Amino acid sequence: MSTRNGPHARAHATEDRPGGTGNKSARYSRTEYAKVLALQEEVARADADYQRLRNAYLEIVQNEPTHELALAMIGADMDRAHARLQALIGLPRLPFTNEPSAVMRRDAERLADEKH
């Protein structure tokens, strides 16, 4: 009796074995897999950088809102980190969008005004 179509058919299928005759488009080669892992790590690093700069910007806006130089420097770094993150995940750079630091500053000022 054949178990070809039985409950264990997938466990013994030849197309799932390495070197089998199955669909190769669903699998990555070792080099492709290494590239995917490296890209995932790079995106995670870029996101962590952006979040770190964003938190530093918010902290300065809340604690020292008159420190314009620090806000400008961290804001520029945050904008670059955001652009890098967008480029890594494949989002196009749109010409008429506000920089993240300008949006953050506006939101922080609005929150400060609501508190007072």
C-alpha positions in Angstrom: 0.0 0.0 0.0 1.4 3.4 -1.0 1.5 6.4 1.4 2.1 8.8 -1.4 -1.1 10.7 -0.7 -1.4 9.9 3.0 -0.7 12.1 6.0 3.0 11.7 5.8 3.4 12.3 2.1 5.0 15.8 2.6 7.6 14.3 4.9 8.9 12.0 2.1 8.3 14.3 -0.9 11.4 14.5 -3.2 10.7 18.0 -4.3 11.2 19.3 -0.7 14.7 17.7 -0.4 17.8 19.7 -1.3 18.6 19.0 -4.8 15.1 17.9 -5.6 13.1 18.8 -8.6 10.7 21.1 -6.8 10.1 24.8 -7.2 13.3 26.6 -6.6 11.8 30.1 -6.6 10.5 29.6 -3.0 14.0 29.0 -1.6 17.0 31.3 -1.2 20.4 30.2 -2.1 23.0 30.6 0.7 24.3 33.9 -0.8 20.7 35.3 -1.2 19.9 34.3 2.3 23.0 36.0 3.6 22.1 39.1 1.7 18.6 39.1 3.2 19.9 38.7 6.7 22.4 41.5 6.2 19.7 43.8 4.9 17.5 42.9 7.8 20.3 43.8 10.3 21.0 47.0 8.4 17.3 48.0 8.5 17.2 47.2 12.2 20.3 49.3 12.9 19.0 52.2 10.9 15.7 52.1 12.7 17.5 52.0 16.1 19.6 55.0 15.1 16.5 56.9 14.0 14.6 56.0 17.2 17.6 57.0 19.3 17.9 60.4 17.6 14.1 60.9 17.8 14.1 60.3 21.5 17.1 62.7 22.0 15.3 65.3 20.0 12.1 64.9 22.0 14.1 65.1 25.3 15.7 68.4 24.3 12.5 69.8 23.1 10.9 69.0 26.4 13.8 69.9 28.7 15.6 72.7 26.9 13.3 74.1 24.2 15.5 77.2 23.7 18.6 75.2 22.8 18.3 75.9 19.1 21.8 74.6 18.1 21.2 71.2 19.7 17.8 71.0 18.1 19.2 71.9 14.7 22.1 69.4 14.9 20.0 66.5 16.2 17.2 67.4 13.8 19.6 67.2 10.8 20.9 63.9 12.0 17.4 62.6 12.5 16.4 63.7 9.0 19.4 61.9 7.5 18.7 58.7 9.6 15.0 58.8 8.4 16.1 59.2 4.8 18.5 56.3 5.1 15.8 54.1 6.7 13.4 55.0 3.9 16.0 54.2 1.2 16.7 50.9 2.8 13.1 49.8 2.9 12.5 51.0 -0.6 10.3 54.0 -0.1 10.9 56.8 -2.7 12.0 60.2 -1.5 9.1 62.5 -2.1 10.0 66.1 -2.9 7.3 68.0 -1.0 7.2 66.2 2.3 8.2 67.8 5.6 11.4 66.7 7.3 10.7 64.5 10.4 12.4 67.0 12.7 10.1 69.8 11.5 7.1 67.7 12.2 8.4 66.6 15.6 9.1 70.2 16.6 5.6 71.3 15.6 4.1 68.4 17.5 6.2 69.0 20.6 5.3 72.8 20.6 1.7 71.9 20.3 1.9 69.5 23.2 3.8 72.1 25.3 1.1 74.7 24.5 -1.7 72.3 25.5 0.0 71.7 28.9 0.1 75.4 29.7 
